[in-house]
Amino acid sequence: MLARGLIFGLCLSVSACAPSPDAPNAPVRVVGSSTVYPFAVRATERVEDRSITFVIEQTGSGGGHKIFCAADSQAHLVMSSRRRLLVEAEDCLNNGRPDTVEIALGYDGIVLAQASIRDQNAGPASPAFSSLSRRVLWLALAADLPIGPDCRFVPNPYERWSDIDPSFPDAVIAVEGPPPTSGTRDGFVALVMEAGALSDPCMQRLYADDMEAFRQRAGRLREDGAWTDAGENDASLIQSLRTKPDVLGVLGQSSAVRYGEDLQLIAIEDVAPTPLNLKARTYPLLRPLFLYMDKDAAPPTRDLVNAMINEAALGVDGYLTRAGLIALPVEERRAEREKINPLLEGE
């Protein structure tokens, strides 16, 4: 990798990691999702022009869009584990970057994981969850819950899993997951918290009356210790889980497969996050992955994007599918290539 000219890591800003884009042989700067990050790193090794230097930074999806659309942006490509927000697109437009294109890369699952090692050196036995529902996760992690016929909101009263259901382990509710800048966090809120909240009649009425108020209530996670922001780096989260057998972790499925061979992945509503279930789209917590670039991107950026979306990467035996990326179905993948090929070829 050193010979390749690759710089990678977790940076607070592009300028903190690399020189000005106007410098000779300036690197291609890629910012955004920690989920997409390892796939981008792998793709750099497939770019034929060995003189190109790449700077790949885990800033989170939200952080990546903010950097890319800033007035003084030095970034060339955004990795995102969610679709770009309207306000983010408006930032690009207002800051002189109006001609960007969205590229659908594939899918990844959001999973809940826990330490699977239970011995005298691992501390208390972990909660033996084989499956959890989105309703239970909402009840466990929402900052406020509605009670009574008047649907009055009160601070979440549940301290232990057994408080929610006596059949659950008598263990303190403790979950670590990504921060607000992360697309994985956005996906967890949408796919788990909001979906789980809709199982409650009070939240159903709030959804019908005021969708924005519903989203604020459903998506606000606890701040009393039941939920802890663990940072953008999934590998660090997995290392933390190994030392905390009573804690559940929220992360991308591809990261769990890559780094967490000793973790137990929890099924959601009895559907396990297996590669087969993800490919069949039967696993409930499946979210799309994207790339964003300028329509008139320079050749080095186009070369990297091509290395990430060609059949050598995303085909049946593609190097990114082998690494855990769930590729788009063949017809969708072909349509995406037809859309983006003229830009990659510089037409």
N, C-alpha and C positions, 0 to 999 in steps of 0.2 A: 504494500500500500504506500509506503514512503516513496518508492520509485514512481508510482502512479501520480503523485502530486495530490494526495487526498488529505484534507484536514477535516476532522469530524469531532463532534462533541456537543455539549450543552452550553449555549451562549445566550447571554442576555440581550445582545444586539449584534447585528452583522459587523458593525465597525469595530466591535471588540475583538473580532476573530480574524479580520482580514484587512488588507490594505484597500485603498480607494479603487473603485472599478475602472478608473482612468489610467491606472498604473500599467506598465508594460506586462503582457502575459497575465492580465488580471484573471483571477479565478472565477469560475461559475459558482454563484452563491445560491444555495438551496436551503430554505427555511421551512419550519412547520412541524408537522405531526411526528411524534415519537413512534407511532405505529408504522407509518410509511418509511421512516428513517432507515431501518436496516435494509429495506428493499432498494432504496436509492443508493445506499453505500454499495450494495452488491452490483447495481447497474453501472456504477462508475468503472468497474473493472472490465465491462463489456464495451466501453467506448474505444473505438479503434485509434483515435488520435491521442497518442500517449503524452503529448506535450501539454494537454489541458490539465489544469489544477481545479479540483472541486473543493468547496467548503460546504459541508453538510451539517446543519445545526438543528438540534431538537429544541424548538421554541414553543411547541404546542401549536395546534391549528390556528387558534385565535391569535397567538403571538406572530405566527407566520404571515397571516393576512395583514396584520397591522404593520409589520416591517415592509412587506412587499408594496403596500399601498401608501406608504408614507411619502411626503413631499420630497425628501432627500434619500429615497430608497436606493440601496445598493444590492438588492436581491434580484435574482433572475427567475426563480421557480419556487412555487409554494407547494408543499406536501400537506394534504388536508384529509382528516378522517371524518369530515362532514362537508356538506355543500356550503359554499360561501354565502354569508348573510347579505341581505340587501344593503345594509349600512356599510359593509366592507366593500361592496362593489361601488357604492357611492363615493367612498373615500378614494378609491383608485381613480374614478372619474374626476373628482374635484381636484386631485393632486397631479393631474396631467398624465394619467396612465389609463386611458379609456378602452384601449383595444387589447383586452385579455381574453383568453379562451379557457374553458373548463374541459378537462380531460378525465373521463371516468376510467379509473385504473383497475378496480376490482372491489372485493369485499373482505371484511374481517369481522369476526365476532367479538362481542364484549363478554367477558367471562368473570365469574366469581371463583376465586381459588382459595385454598387453605393448605397449610402444611399437612402432608400425609404421613410424616414420621412421628410416631408416638412411642417414645421409650422414656426411660428414667432421665435421660439427659435433655429431653425436649420440652420439659415443663408439663403443665396440665394437658390432659388429652383434649385435642381440638373438638369443636362441635361437629358431631358426625352427621352433617347434612349431606344427603345424597341428591336432594332436589329442593328448590325453593320457588315460591311463586312470586310474581311481581307485586301482588297485593301485600304479601308478608314483608317484602323488602321496603315497600312504601311505608308500611306501618312502623317498621324498625328505624327508618332513616329520615322521615319527614320531620322538619323542625317543629311544625304545628299540625295537629290533627283535629278534625271537627267532632264534636260530641253533642248528643241530645237532639231533640226535635227542632230546635232553633239553629242547629249547625254552628254552634259557637266554637271558635278555634281556641285551643289550649296548647301550651308547650307539650311536646311529646312525652307521655308519662312512662313509656316502656324503658326499663333499664336492662332487663335480661331477656334472652330469646324465649324463655319459658313464660314470661309475662304475656307474650303474644299468644302462645299456645302451650299448654302444659306438657304436650308431647315433645316439645323442642328441648334441646339441651339447656341445663340451668347454668348458662354462661353469660357474662356481660356482653351486650351488643357492642361490637367494635369492628369497624370496617375502614380500611384504608384505600384511597383511590386518587384519581388524577385531580389537579386543581382546575379552577374555572377557565383558564386559558386553553385547556385541552379539549380536542374534539371528542376524545373518549368520554370525558365528563359530560359534554353536550349530549352524546349518544346515550349515556346512562340515564340522564334526566329524561330524555324523550321516550326511550324504549322501556325503562323500568319505572321511574317515579311517576311520570304522567300516565302511563298505561296502568300501573298499579292503583293510582288514585281513582281512576274511572270505575273501579270496582265498588266504590263507596257512593251511596245515594246522595249524600250532601255534596260531594265533589262532582257528581254528575249534574246536579242542579247548577252548581257554580260554573261548570263548563258551558252549560246551555245559556246562562245569563251573562257571563263575562269571561270570555276565553282568556284574556290577558291576566285577570285576577286568578283564574284557575292555574295558569302556568306558573305564576309567581308562587302560589301556595304549594303546588305539587312539586315544583323543582327546587324549593329551598331546603337544603340539607341541614341536618343538625349541627350545632356548634358547641355542644356540651361534651364532646369527646367520643360520641358514638360513631361519628364520621371524622376522619382525619385526612387532610390533603397530603398526599405522599410525594408530590413532585411529578415531573414529566417523564422520568426515566423508569421504564418498566423493570429493567434488570435490578435496579436498586430496590424497587418495591418487592420484587420476588425475594431478594436477599433478606429484606425486613421480615417477610412472612415466615421465612424459615426459622426465625428466632422467636416468633410470636404465634404459637399454635392455636390460640383462641381468637385470632384475628382473621377476618376474611379480607381478601384483596380484590379490587376491581381493575382489570387490565385487558389488553387486547389478546385474543386467542392466539394469534401468531407469536406474540411475545411469550405467552405461557408455554407454548410448545418449544420455543427456541431456548428459553432459559430455565424453565420450571419443570424439569422432568420428574422432580420429587414432590410436585404439588398435586393436590386432588382438585379437579375441576368439578364444580357443582352444576347439576342439570337445572334448567329453568323450566318449570311446569312439566317435569319428567322428560324433557328433551335434552340430551347431553350435547355439549359443544364439540362433537366429533367432526373431523374433516368431511365425512360423508353427509352428516346432517347440515353442515354449513353449505356444502356444494348443492345440496337439494333445497336449500333455503327453508328448511323446516325448523331450524333453531331460531327462537324468538328474538334474540339480541344480535341480529345481523345488521351491519351498517356499511355504507359505501365509502370507498376511498377515492380521492381525486388528486389531480395535479392542476396547477394554474400557471400559465405563462403568457407572455406577450405574443400577439399574433405575428409580429415581426421579430421574434426572438433571433438572436445571433446563432450561427451554426453550432457552437459548442453546447448551448442549451438544448437545441433541437436534437443534437446527437444523443444527449443523455435521455431525453424524453423518448426517443425512438428505442433506445436500449431497454426502457422500462415497459414499453407497450407492444413490442413486436412479438411474433409467435415464438421466437427463441426464449422469450421471457415468460409468456403467458399461455403457451400451448399446453397440450396434455402433459408433456414432460419438460415444461419450461423451467428455467432456473429460478424464477420467482415463485412459481406454483410449488416447486419442490421446497422452497423456503417457507411456505405457509400462506402465501397470498391466494385468496379464492378468486379465480379469474372470472370475468364476465362470461355468460354463455356465448357460444360460438357466434350466433347471429348478432348479438349486441356488440361483441368484440369487433366483428367485421364492420359494422356500421360506424363504430367509433374510429376505426382506422381510416375508413373512407372520409370521415369528417376532418381528421387531423393530418392525413398524409400530404395534402397540398401545402400546409403550413410547414411541415417537417422538410419538405423538398424545396421550400423557398419560393413557391409559385405565387 
